[in-house]
Amino acid sequence: MSLGQPTPPDGKTSSGDASASESSRNVVLRGNRFDSRDIFQSVREIIISHGEDTYRLRLTAQNKLILTK
């Protein structure tokens, strides 16, 4: 499973521009499970498209997940 475009070899990602929101990471799926650390490597929020709907998955300061529509 992949999310967006690959991270540059130097590991740095730009912030505040369109390319940062379109960046990607490789996420390893083990059975039906993956580690949230793989998703939230350098961001605190991801956008999930589900059919016609869009959801936001956020990582809080208390290290909890919040999913909103």
OpenMM code with the backbone's topology and positions (N, CA, C; nanometers):
from openmm import Vec3, app, unit

residues = "MET SER LEU GLY GLN PRO THR PRO PRO ASP GLY LYS THR SER SER GLY ASP ALA SER ALA SER GLU SER SER ARG ASN VAL VAL LEU ARG GLY ASN ARG PHE ASP SER ARG ASP ILE PHE GLN SER VAL ARG GLU ILE ILE ILE SER HIS GLY GLU ASP THR TYR ARG LEU ARG LEU THR ALA GLN ASN LYS LEU ILE LEU THR LYS".split()
positions = [
    Vec3(0.0843, -0.1159, 0.0000),
    Vec3(0.0000, 0.0000, 0.0000),
    Vec3(0.0890, 0.1223, 0.0000),
    Vec3(0.0579, 0.2234, -0.0793),
    Vec3(0.1377, 0.3436, -0.0888),
    Vec3(0.0480, 0.4650, -0.0779),
    Vec3(0.0964, 0.5691, -0.0142),
    Vec3(0.0214, 0.6929, 0.0023),
    Vec3(0.0978, 0.8060, -0.0654),
    Vec3(0.0564, 0.8538, -0.1819),
    Vec3(0.1163, 0.9686, -0.2505),
    Vec3(0.2482, 0.9389, -0.3183),
    Vec3(0.3434, 1.0372, -0.3131),
    Vec3(0.4720, 1.0245, -0.3792),
    Vec3(0.5804, 0.9849, -0.2799),
    Vec3(0.6887, 0.9198, -0.3272),
    Vec3(0.7930, 0.8743, -0.2366),
    Vec3(0.8672, 0.9890, -0.1693),
    Vec3(0.9188, 0.9624, -0.0496),
    Vec3(0.9999, 1.0588, 0.0231),
    Vec3(1.1371, 1.0649, -0.0428),
    Vec3(1.1960, 1.1851, -0.0560),
    Vec3(1.3293, 1.1968, -0.1162),
    Vec3(1.4324, 1.1170, -0.0373),
    Vec3(1.5436, 1.0762, -0.1025),
    Vec3(1.6452, 0.9944, -0.0354),
    Vec3(1.7025, 1.0604, 0.0892),
    Vec3(1.7066, 1.1946, 0.0943),
    Vec3(1.7622, 1.2608, 0.2118),
    Vec3(1.6653, 1.2597, 0.3293),
    Vec3(1.5413, 1.2101, 0.3057),
    Vec3(1.4433, 1.1986, 0.4122),
    Vec3(1.3720, 1.3271, 0.4452),
    Vec3(1.4117, 1.4380, 0.3807),
    Vec3(1.3495, 1.5666, 0.4087),
    Vec3(1.2283, 1.5862, 0.3200),
    Vec3(1.1251, 1.6442, 0.3756),
    Vec3(1.0067, 1.6770, 0.2975),
    Vec3(0.9813, 1.8249, 0.3110),
    Vec3(0.9306, 1.8855, 0.2051),
    Vec3(0.8988, 2.0266, 0.2123),
    Vec3(0.7696, 2.0434, 0.2881),
    Vec3(0.7492, 2.1621, 0.3454),
    Vec3(0.6252, 2.1854, 0.4185),
    Vec3(0.5625, 2.3141, 0.3692),
    Vec3(0.4275, 2.3191, 0.3767),
    Vec3(0.3571, 2.4390, 0.3405),
    Vec3(0.3300, 2.4554, 0.1932),
    Vec3(0.3603, 2.3556, 0.1110),
    Vec3(0.3286, 2.3663, -0.0311),
    Vec3(0.2546, 2.2428, -0.0788),
    Vec3(0.2107, 2.2455, -0.2033),
    Vec3(0.1299, 2.1361, -0.2584),
    Vec3(0.2054, 2.0041, -0.2585),
    Vec3(0.3378, 2.0071, -0.2805),
    Vec3(0.4123, 1.8819, -0.2871),
    Vec3(0.4120, 1.8092, -0.1529),
    Vec3(0.4086, 1.8835, -0.0418),
    Vec3(0.4047, 1.8195, 0.0897),
    Vec3(0.2736, 1.7447, 0.1094),
    Vec3(0.1627, 1.8014, 0.0616),
    Vec3(0.0347, 1.7342, 0.0789),
    Vec3(0.0198, 1.6162, -0.0155),
    Vec3(0.1037, 1.6089, -0.1177),
    Vec3(0.0980, 1.4993, -0.2133),
    Vec3(0.2097, 1.3985, -0.1909),
    Vec3(0.2857, 1.4117, -0.0824),
    Vec3(0.3951, 1.3191, -0.0568),
    Vec3(0.3394, 1.1826, -0.0188),
    Vec3(0.4230, 1.0809, -0.0283),
    Vec3(0.3748, 0.9464, 0.0015),
    Vec3(0.4746, 0.8695, 0.0852),
    Vec3(0.4251, 0.7618, 0.1394),
    Vec3(0.5062, 0.6711, 0.2163),
    Vec3(0.4662, 0.5295, 0.1798),
    Vec3(0.5600, 0.4393, 0.1887),
    Vec3(0.5259, 0.2984, 0.1726),
    Vec3(0.4785, 0.2471, 0.3078),
    Vec3(0.3641, 0.1826, 0.3078),
    Vec3(0.3065, 0.1292, 0.4306),
    Vec3(0.2978, -0.0209, 0.4154),
    Vec3(0.3570, -0.0930, 0.5106),
    Vec3(0.3566, -0.2387, 0.5062),
    Vec3(0.2279, -0.2885, 0.5699),
    Vec3(0.1535, -0.3667, 0.4938),
    Vec3(0.0292, -0.4259, 0.5426),
    Vec3(0.0584, -0.5701, 0.5808),
    Vec3(0.0378, -0.6033, 0.7075),
    Vec3(0.0599, -0.7402, 0.7575),
    Vec3(-0.0761, -0.7993, 0.7901),
    Vec3(-0.1249, -0.8851, 0.7016),
    Vec3(-0.2608, -0.9371, 0.7169),
    Vec3(-0.3573, -0.8222, 0.6934),
    Vec3(-0.4331, -0.7852, 0.7943),
    Vec3(-0.5239, -0.6707, 0.7818),
    Vec3(-0.4804, -0.5570, 0.8739),
    Vec3(-0.3521, -0.5479, 0.9049),
    Vec3(-0.3020, -0.4516, 1.0024),
    Vec3(-0.1771, -0.3811, 0.9510),
    Vec3(-0.1653, -0.2522, 0.9824),
    Vec3(-0.0417, -0.1790, 0.9600),
    Vec3(-0.0168, -0.0886, 1.0793),
    Vec3(0.1058, -0.0443, 1.0942),
    Vec3(0.1458, 0.0368, 1.2083),
    Vec3(0.1189, 0.1840, 1.1792),
    Vec3(0.0504, 0.2529, 1.2685),
    Vec3(0.0181, 0.3943, 1.2471),
    Vec3(0.1436, 0.4795, 1.2363),
    Vec3(0.2546, 0.4368, 1.2941),
    Vec3(0.3800, 0.5129, 1.2818),
    Vec3(0.4243, 0.5223, 1.1368),
    Vec3(0.3901, 0.4199, 1.0558),
    Vec3(0.4239, 0.4242, 0.9136),
    Vec3(0.3441, 0.5315, 0.8412),
    Vec3(0.2224, 0.5574, 0.8846),
    Vec3(0.1377, 0.6584, 0.8210),
    Vec3(0.1744, 0.7984, 0.8682),
    Vec3(0.1939, 0.8138, 0.9987),
    Vec3(0.2187, 0.9453, 1.0572),
    Vec3(0.3680, 0.9711, 1.0756),
    Vec3(0.4501, 0.9351, 0.9768),
    Vec3(0.5944, 0.9542, 0.9864),
    Vec3(0.6320, 1.1009, 1.0031),
    Vec3(0.5754, 1.1874, 0.9216),
    Vec3(0.6141, 1.3286, 0.9258),
    Vec3(0.4940, 1.4224, 0.9264),
    Vec3(0.3746, 1.3680, 0.9410),
    Vec3(0.2536, 1.4497, 0.9429),
    Vec3(0.1674, 1.4100, 1.0622),
    Vec3(0.0733, 1.4956, 1.0986),
    Vec3(-0.0169, 1.4661, 1.2101),
    Vec3(-0.1589, 1.4435, 1.1619),
    Vec3(-0.1798, 1.4519, 1.0301),
    Vec3(-0.3137, 1.4333, 0.9739),
    Vec3(-0.3031, 1.3737, 0.8347),
    Vec3(-0.3927, 1.2796, 0.8044),
    Vec3(-0.4028, 1.2266, 0.6694),
    Vec3(-0.5478, 1.2369, 0.6246),
    Vec3(-0.5679, 1.2400, 0.4943),
    Vec3(-0.7006, 1.2468, 0.4349),
    Vec3(-0.7319, 1.1103, 0.3747),
    Vec3(-0.8508, 1.0592, 0.4033),
    Vec3(-0.8938, 0.9293, 0.3524),
    Vec3(-1.0158, 0.9502, 0.2640),
    Vec3(-1.0078, 0.9048, 0.1397),
    Vec3(-1.1230, 0.9074, 0.0502),
    Vec3(-1.1923, 0.7730, 0.0591),
    Vec3(-1.3236, 0.7780, 0.0795),
    Vec3(-1.4038, 0.6559, 0.0904),
    Vec3(-1.5297, 0.6782, 0.0074),
    Vec3(-1.5288, 0.6241, -0.1146),
    Vec3(-1.6400, 0.6507, -0.2055),
    Vec3(-1.6464, 0.7990, -0.2363),
    Vec3(-1.7606, 0.8589, -0.2135),
    Vec3(-1.7789, 1.0021, -0.2374),
    Vec3(-1.7407, 1.0867, -0.1156),
    Vec3(-1.7096, 1.0243, -0.0039),
    Vec3(-1.6821, 1.0958, 0.1201),
    Vec3(-1.5326, 1.1104, 0.1457),
    Vec3(-1.4990, 1.2136, 0.2223),
    Vec3(-1.3612, 1.2391, 0.2628),
    Vec3(-1.3557, 1.2453, 0.4144),
    Vec3(-1.2577, 1.1781, 0.4728),
    Vec3(-1.2399, 1.1740, 0.6169),
    Vec3(-1.1009, 1.2243, 0.6525),
    Vec3(-1.0872, 1.2798, 0.7720),
    Vec3(-0.9582, 1.3237, 0.8243),
    Vec3(-0.9220, 1.2344, 0.9427),
    Vec3(-0.8029, 1.1761, 0.9384),
    Vec3(-0.7516, 1.0972, 1.0497),
    Vec3(-0.6379, 1.1778, 1.1112),
    Vec3(-0.6576, 1.2210, 1.2370),
    Vec3(-0.5602, 1.3078, 1.3029),
    Vec3(-0.4977, 1.2387, 1.4225),
    Vec3(-0.3721, 1.2703, 1.4462),
    Vec3(-0.2986, 1.2229, 1.5622),
    Vec3(-0.2943, 1.3384, 1.6620),
    Vec3(-0.3471, 1.3172, 1.7819),
    Vec3(-0.3543, 1.4239, 1.8811),
    Vec3(-0.2236, 1.4366, 1.9589),
    Vec3(-0.2155, 1.5423, 2.0375),
    Vec3(-0.0986, 1.5634, 2.1233),
    Vec3(-0.0866, 1.4537, 2.2281),
    Vec3(-0.1985, 1.3904, 2.2620),
    Vec3(-0.1978, 1.2801, 2.3590),
    Vec3(-0.1770, 1.1443, 2.2908),
    Vec3(-0.1370, 1.1483, 2.1617),
    Vec3(-0.1078, 1.0289, 2.0831),
    Vec3(-0.2314, 0.9412, 2.0624),
    Vec3(-0.3464, 1.0044, 2.0475),
    Vec3(-0.4717, 0.9333, 2.0174),
    Vec3(-0.5100, 0.9655, 1.8742),
    Vec3(-0.5948, 0.8807, 1.8155),
    Vec3(-0.6430, 0.9016, 1.6785),
    Vec3(-0.7850, 0.9536, 1.6807),
    Vec3(-0.8124, 1.0523, 1.5933),
    Vec3(-0.9470, 1.1054, 1.5779),
    Vec3(-0.9815, 1.0998, 1.4301),
    Vec3(-1.0940, 1.0351, 1.3983),
    Vec3(-1.1429, 1.0260, 1.2607),
    Vec3(-1.2673, 1.1130, 1.2501),
    Vec3(-1.2647, 1.2097, 1.1580),
    Vec3(-1.3811, 1.2965, 1.1366),
    Vec3(-1.4162, 1.2998, 0.9902),
    Vec3(-1.5443, 1.3254, 0.9640),
    Vec3(-1.5935, 1.3327, 0.8268),
    Vec3(-1.5925, 1.4762, 0.7815),
] * unit.nanometer
topology = app.Topology()
chain = topology.addChain("A")
for resn in residues:
    res = topology.addResidue(resn, chain)
    for name in ("N", "CA", "C"):
        topology.addAtom(name, app.Element.getBySymbol(name[0]), res)
